[in-house]
Amino acid sequence: MRNLVISSTVVLLAALSLGSAEARPHGSRTNARTEQCNRLQQQFTHAITEHAEAKRAAEAKALQKKAMKFCAGEKQAQGIRAYATALKMLGEQPIEP
């Protein structure tokens, strides 16, 4: 009986430990995505000034506006993808995290 109580306690502590470990990466992942949104926004701002006359510049600007909304609305992954697409429309390679 005592072994069962000890085993249950060990399992419970392990589960609690895993739960708290899972919570931390989510917060840091959000911060990393926010930082990536900011870096891509800066890259886009620079790229659009260099490629203002590009064939798809207007389309890229429209996509950049969507990316800004996604990043501000806690949909950073979608914002990052939108920025990457907008940059590619201008002939730029998006920076990596």
PyMOL commands that place a pseudoatom at each C-alpha (Angstrom):
pseudoatom trace, name=CA, resn=MET, resi=1, chain=A, elem=C, hetatm=0, pos=[0.000, 0.000, 0.000]
pseudoatom trace, name=CA, resn=ARG, resi=2, chain=A, elem=C, hetatm=0, pos=[2.800, 2.370, 0.909]
pseudoatom trace, name=CA, resn=ASN, resi=3, chain=A, elem=C, hetatm=0, pos=[4.524, 1.735, -2.444]
pseudoatom trace, name=CA, resn=LEU, resi=4, chain=A, elem=C, hetatm=0, pos=[1.292, 2.596, -4.226]
pseudoatom trace, name=CA, resn=VAL, resi=5, chain=A, elem=C, hetatm=0, pos=[1.076, 5.944, -2.392]
pseudoatom trace, name=CA, resn=ILE, resi=6, chain=A, elem=C, hetatm=0, pos=[4.722, 6.726, -3.202]
pseudoatom trace, name=CA, resn=SER, resi=7, chain=A, elem=C, hetatm=0, pos=[4.247, 5.733, -6.845]
pseudoatom trace, name=CA, resn=SER, resi=8, chain=A, elem=C, hetatm=0, pos=[1.118, 7.871, -7.120]
pseudoatom trace, name=CA, resn=THR, resi=9, chain=A, elem=C, hetatm=0, pos=[2.946, 10.818, -5.589]
pseudoatom trace, name=CA, resn=VAL, resi=10, chain=A, elem=C, hetatm=0, pos=[5.843, 10.430, -8.031]
pseudoatom trace, name=CA, resn=VAL, resi=11, chain=A, elem=C, hetatm=0, pos=[3.454, 10.244, -10.993]
pseudoatom trace, name=CA, resn=LEU, resi=12, chain=A, elem=C, hetatm=0, pos=[1.559, 13.311, -9.771]
pseudoatom trace, name=CA, resn=LEU, resi=13, chain=A, elem=C, hetatm=0, pos=[4.752, 15.313, -9.274]
pseudoatom trace, name=CA, resn=ALA, resi=14, chain=A, elem=C, hetatm=0, pos=[6.006, 14.308, -12.720]
pseudoatom trace, name=CA, resn=ALA, resi=15, chain=A, elem=C, hetatm=0, pos=[2.716, 15.366, -14.308]
pseudoatom trace, name=CA, resn=LEU, resi=16, chain=A, elem=C, hetatm=0, pos=[2.796, 18.717, -12.535]
pseudoatom trace, name=CA, resn=SER, resi=17, chain=A, elem=C, hetatm=0, pos=[6.377, 19.222, -13.605]
pseudoatom trace, name=CA, resn=LEU, resi=18, chain=A, elem=C, hetatm=0, pos=[5.501, 18.530, -17.239]
pseudoatom trace, name=CA, resn=GLY, resi=19, chain=A, elem=C, hetatm=0, pos=[2.542, 20.882, -17.079]
pseudoatom trace, name=CA, resn=SER, resi=20, chain=A, elem=C, hetatm=0, pos=[4.641, 23.793, -15.865]
pseudoatom trace, name=CA, resn=ALA, resi=21, chain=A, elem=C, hetatm=0, pos=[7.348, 23.057, -18.434]
pseudoatom trace, name=CA, resn=GLU, resi=22, chain=A, elem=C, hetatm=0, pos=[4.752, 23.167, -21.207]
pseudoatom trace, name=CA, resn=ALA, resi=23, chain=A, elem=C, hetatm=0, pos=[3.454, 26.528, -20.031]
pseudoatom trace, name=CA, resn=ARG, resi=24, chain=A, elem=C, hetatm=0, pos=[6.836, 28.247, -20.291]
pseudoatom trace, name=CA, resn=PRO, resi=25, chain=A, elem=C, hetatm=0, pos=[7.593, 27.559, -23.973]
pseudoatom trace, name=CA, resn=HIS, resi=26, chain=A, elem=C, hetatm=0, pos=[4.209, 28.939, -25.038]
pseudoatom trace, name=CA, resn=GLY, resi=27, chain=A, elem=C, hetatm=0, pos=[4.985, 32.321, -23.512]
pseudoatom trace, name=CA, resn=SER, resi=28, chain=A, elem=C, hetatm=0, pos=[8.498, 32.410, -24.901]
pseudoatom trace, name=CA, resn=ARG, resi=29, chain=A, elem=C, hetatm=0, pos=[7.219, 31.226, -28.280]
pseudoatom trace, name=CA, resn=THR, resi=30, chain=A, elem=C, hetatm=0, pos=[4.780, 34.161, -28.345]
pseudoatom trace, name=CA, resn=ASN, resi=31, chain=A, elem=C, hetatm=0, pos=[7.576, 36.579, -27.457]
pseudoatom trace, name=CA, resn=ALA, resi=32, chain=A, elem=C, hetatm=0, pos=[9.789, 35.099, -30.159]
pseudoatom trace, name=CA, resn=ARG, resi=33, chain=A, elem=C, hetatm=0, pos=[7.004, 35.441, -32.720]
pseudoatom trace, name=CA, resn=THR, resi=34, chain=A, elem=C, hetatm=0, pos=[6.364, 39.030, -31.669]
pseudoatom trace, name=CA, resn=GLU, resi=35, chain=A, elem=C, hetatm=0, pos=[10.061, 39.779, -32.105]
pseudoatom trace, name=CA, resn=GLN, resi=36, chain=A, elem=C, hetatm=0, pos=[10.009, 38.066, -35.509]
pseudoatom trace, name=CA, resn=CYS, resi=37, chain=A, elem=C, hetatm=0, pos=[6.999, 40.194, -36.520]
pseudoatom trace, name=CA, resn=ASN, resi=38, chain=A, elem=C, hetatm=0, pos=[8.920, 43.315, -35.518]
pseudoatom trace, name=CA, resn=ARG, resi=39, chain=A, elem=C, hetatm=0, pos=[12.043, 42.283, -37.450]
pseudoatom trace, name=CA, resn=LEU, resi=40, chain=A, elem=C, hetatm=0, pos=[10.029, 41.466, -40.559]
pseudoatom trace, name=CA, resn=GLN, resi=41, chain=A, elem=C, hetatm=0, pos=[8.154, 44.776, -40.300]
pseudoatom trace, name=CA, resn=GLN, resi=42, chain=A, elem=C, hetatm=0, pos=[11.491, 46.609, -40.232]
pseudoatom trace, name=CA, resn=GLN, resi=43, chain=A, elem=C, hetatm=0, pos=[12.761, 44.548, -43.148]
pseudoatom trace, name=CA, resn=PHE, resi=44, chain=A, elem=C, hetatm=0, pos=[9.589, 45.273, -45.114]
pseudoatom trace, name=CA, resn=THR, resi=45, chain=A, elem=C, hetatm=0, pos=[9.814, 49.013, -44.418]
pseudoatom trace, name=CA, resn=HIS, resi=46, chain=A, elem=C, hetatm=0, pos=[13.350, 49.038, -45.773]
pseudoatom trace, name=CA, resn=ALA, resi=47, chain=A, elem=C, hetatm=0, pos=[12.482, 46.817, -48.750]
pseudoatom trace, name=CA, resn=ILE, resi=48, chain=A, elem=C, hetatm=0, pos=[9.442, 48.831, -49.843]
pseudoatom trace, name=CA, resn=THR, resi=49, chain=A, elem=C, hetatm=0, pos=[11.524, 52.007, -50.038]
pseudoatom trace, name=CA, resn=GLU, resi=50, chain=A, elem=C, hetatm=0, pos=[14.025, 50.229, -52.269]
pseudoatom trace, name=CA, resn=HIS, resi=51, chain=A, elem=C, hetatm=0, pos=[11.389, 48.497, -54.397]
pseudoatom trace, name=CA, resn=ALA, resi=52, chain=A, elem=C, hetatm=0, pos=[8.602, 51.114, -54.446]
pseudoatom trace, name=CA, resn=GLU, resi=53, chain=A, elem=C, hetatm=0, pos=[8.319, 50.769, -58.217]
pseudoatom trace, name=CA, resn=ALA, resi=54, chain=A, elem=C, hetatm=0, pos=[8.165, 46.975, -58.184]
pseudoatom trace, name=CA, resn=LYS, resi=55, chain=A, elem=C, hetatm=0, pos=[5.401, 45.364, -60.215]
pseudoatom trace, name=CA, resn=ARG, resi=56, chain=A, elem=C, hetatm=0, pos=[3.731, 43.924, -57.108]
pseudoatom trace, name=CA, resn=ALA, resi=57, chain=A, elem=C, hetatm=0, pos=[4.521, 46.756, -54.645]
pseudoatom trace, name=CA, resn=ALA, resi=58, chain=A, elem=C, hetatm=0, pos=[0.875, 47.726, -54.133]
pseudoatom trace, name=CA, resn=GLU, resi=59, chain=A, elem=C, hetatm=0, pos=[-0.082, 44.102, -53.515]
pseudoatom trace, name=CA, resn=ALA, resi=60, chain=A, elem=C, hetatm=0, pos=[2.823, 43.720, -51.084]
pseudoatom trace, name=CA, resn=LYS, resi=61, chain=A, elem=C, hetatm=0, pos=[1.716, 46.845, -49.173]
pseudoatom trace, name=CA, resn=ALA, resi=62, chain=A, elem=C, hetatm=0, pos=[-1.806, 45.466, -48.841]
pseudoatom trace, name=CA, resn=LEU, resi=63, chain=A, elem=C, hetatm=0, pos=[-0.429, 42.187, -47.521]
pseudoatom trace, name=CA, resn=GLN, resi=64, chain=A, elem=C, hetatm=0, pos=[1.818, 44.090, -45.102]
pseudoatom trace, name=CA, resn=LYS, resi=65, chain=A, elem=C, hetatm=0, pos=[-1.269, 45.766, -43.609]
pseudoatom trace, name=CA, resn=LYS, resi=66, chain=A, elem=C, hetatm=0, pos=[-2.816, 42.347, -43.034]
pseudoatom trace, name=CA, resn=ALA, resi=67, chain=A, elem=C, hetatm=0, pos=[0.433, 41.127, -41.485]
pseudoatom trace, name=CA, resn=MET, resi=68, chain=A, elem=C, hetatm=0, pos=[0.427, 44.070, -39.073]
pseudoatom trace, name=CA, resn=LYS, resi=69, chain=A, elem=C, hetatm=0, pos=[-3.130, 43.231, -37.981]
pseudoatom trace, name=CA, resn=PHE, resi=70, chain=A, elem=C, hetatm=0, pos=[-2.278, 39.570, -37.504]
pseudoatom trace, name=CA, resn=CYS, resi=71, chain=A, elem=C, hetatm=0, pos=[0.795, 40.380, -35.429]
pseudoatom trace, name=CA, resn=ALA, resi=72, chain=A, elem=C, hetatm=0, pos=[-1.114, 42.896, -33.294]
pseudoatom trace, name=CA, resn=GLY, resi=73, chain=A, elem=C, hetatm=0, pos=[-4.066, 40.529, -32.885]
pseudoatom trace, name=CA, resn=GLU, resi=74, chain=A, elem=C, hetatm=0, pos=[-2.066, 37.652, -31.421]
pseudoatom trace, name=CA, resn=LYS, resi=75, chain=A, elem=C, hetatm=0, pos=[-1.987, 35.741, -34.686]
pseudoatom trace, name=CA, resn=GLN, resi=76, chain=A, elem=C, hetatm=0, pos=[1.754, 36.157, -35.035]
pseudoatom trace, name=CA, resn=ALA, resi=77, chain=A, elem=C, hetatm=0, pos=[2.315, 32.980, -37.055]
pseudoatom trace, name=CA, resn=GLN, resi=78, chain=A, elem=C, hetatm=0, pos=[-0.099, 34.219, -39.721]
pseudoatom trace, name=CA, resn=GLY, resi=79, chain=A, elem=C, hetatm=0, pos=[1.523, 37.653, -39.604]
pseudoatom trace, name=CA, resn=ILE, resi=80, chain=A, elem=C, hetatm=0, pos=[4.981, 36.175, -40.083]
pseudoatom trace, name=CA, resn=ARG, resi=81, chain=A, elem=C, hetatm=0, pos=[3.785, 34.202, -43.111]
pseudoatom trace, name=CA, resn=ALA, resi=82, chain=A, elem=C, hetatm=0, pos=[2.122, 37.311, -44.566]
pseudoatom trace, name=CA, resn=TYR, resi=83, chain=A, elem=C, hetatm=0, pos=[5.274, 39.395, -44.101]
pseudoatom trace, name=CA, resn=ALA, resi=84, chain=A, elem=C, hetatm=0, pos=[7.352, 36.663, -45.724]
pseudoatom trace, name=CA, resn=THR, resi=85, chain=A, elem=C, hetatm=0, pos=[5.041, 36.559, -48.730]
pseudoatom trace, name=CA, resn=ALA, resi=86, chain=A, elem=C, hetatm=0, pos=[5.009, 40.353, -49.040]
pseudoatom trace, name=CA, resn=LEU, resi=87, chain=A, elem=C, hetatm=0, pos=[8.807, 40.455, -48.944]
pseudoatom trace, name=CA, resn=LYS, resi=88, chain=A, elem=C, hetatm=0, pos=[9.063, 37.767, -51.609]
pseudoatom trace, name=CA, resn=MET, resi=89, chain=A, elem=C, hetatm=0, pos=[6.736, 39.841, -53.814]
pseudoatom trace, name=CA, resn=LEU, resi=90, chain=A, elem=C, hetatm=0, pos=[9.371, 42.563, -53.642]
pseudoatom trace, name=CA, resn=GLY, resi=91, chain=A, elem=C, hetatm=0, pos=[12.161, 40.122, -54.488]
pseudoatom trace, name=CA, resn=GLU, resi=92, chain=A, elem=C, hetatm=0, pos=[13.538, 40.005, -50.934]
pseudoatom trace, name=CA, resn=GLN, resi=93, chain=A, elem=C, hetatm=0, pos=[14.393, 36.954, -48.855]
pseudoatom trace, name=CA, resn=PRO, resi=94, chain=A, elem=C, hetatm=0, pos=[12.716, 37.188, -45.401]
pseudoatom trace, name=CA, resn=ILE, resi=95, chain=A, elem=C, hetatm=0, pos=[15.067, 37.100, -42.429]
pseudoatom trace, name=CA, resn=GLU, resi=96, chain=A, elem=C, hetatm=0, pos=[14.990, 34.022, -40.263]
pseudoatom trace, name=CA, resn=PRO, resi=97, chain=A, elem=C, hetatm=0, pos=[14.496, 34.081, -36.493]
for i in range(1, 97): cmd.bond("trace and resi %d" % i, "trace and resi %d" % (i + 1))
show_as sticks, trace
zoom trace
